[in-house]
Amino acid sequence: MATKCARARVVRILFGVLLLAAISWADDLKSRPASLRFGVQVAAVVLGLWSLDSATLFQGLLPLPLDRVLTALLWLWFINLFNFM
């Protein structure tokens, strides 16, 4: 059972990575709308958060909903920061 859960987490993360890679590559070939790129970034972040299950990134210092919101915002910021480099 634990192996299936771990495999599902890895699949979700890889799917998010592939989504980001695909939209980045497509944007390199021809400019894509910012709303499309942002939507794909949000989808990748959601897949990443879904893969965390009950793990918290702020080590329990924040309530879980706030932990998730801040984590999502930080990941979106980092993805956009990396894309502008």
C-alpha positions in Angstrom: 0.0 0.0 0.0 2.7 2.5 0.9 4.5 1.7 -2.3 1.4 2.6 -4.4 1.1 5.9 -2.5 4.7 6.8 -3.0 4.5 5.9 -6.7 1.4 8.1 -7.1 3.2 11.0 -5.4 6.1 10.6 -7.8 3.8 10.4 -10.8 2.0 13.6 -9.7 5.3 15.5 -9.3 6.6 14.2 -12.6 3.4 15.2 -14.4 3.7 18.7 -12.9 7.4 18.9 -14.1 6.4 17.8 -17.5 3.6 20.4 -17.7 6.1 23.1 -16.8 8.7 21.9 -19.3 6.1 21.6 -22.1 4.7 25.1 -21.6 8.2 26.6 -21.3 9.3 24.8 -24.5 6.2 25.9 -26.3 6.7 29.5 -25.1 10.3 29.4 -26.4 9.0 28.4 -29.9 6.2 31.0 -30.0 5.1 33.4 -27.3 2.1 32.0 -25.3 -0.3 34.1 -23.3 0.7 34.9 -19.7 -2.6 33.5 -18.5 -1.9 30.1 -20.0 1.6 30.0 -18.6 0.4 31.0 -15.2 -2.4 28.5 -15.3 0.0 25.7 -16.0 2.3 27.0 -13.2 -0.7 26.9 -10.8 -1.5 23.4 -11.9 2.0 22.2 -11.3 2.0 23.8 -7.8 -1.3 22.1 -7.0 0.1 18.8 -8.1 3.1 19.3 -5.9 1.0 20.3 -2.9 -1.2 17.3 -3.5 1.9 15.1 -3.3 2.8 16.4 0.1 -0.2 14.7 1.7 0.0 15.8 5.4 3.6 17.1 5.4 4.1 20.7 6.3 6.8 22.9 4.9 6.8 25.3 7.9 7.4 22.4 10.4 4.0 22.9 12.1 4.6 26.6 13.0 1.6 27.5 10.9 -1.9 26.0 10.7 -2.1 23.6 7.7 -4.3 25.8 5.5 -2.0 28.8 6.0 1.0 26.5 5.4 -0.4 25.4 2.1 -1.3 28.9 0.9 2.1 30.3 1.7 3.8 27.3 0.2 1.8 27.7 -3.0 2.6 31.4 -3.2 6.3 30.8 -2.6 6.5 28.0 -5.2 4.7 30.2 -7.8 7.1 33.1 -7.0 10.1 30.7 -7.4 8.8 29.3 -10.7 8.3 32.8 -12.1 11.6 33.9 -10.8 13.4 31.0 -12.4 11.5 31.6 -15.7 12.6 35.2 -15.9 16.3 34.4 -15.5 
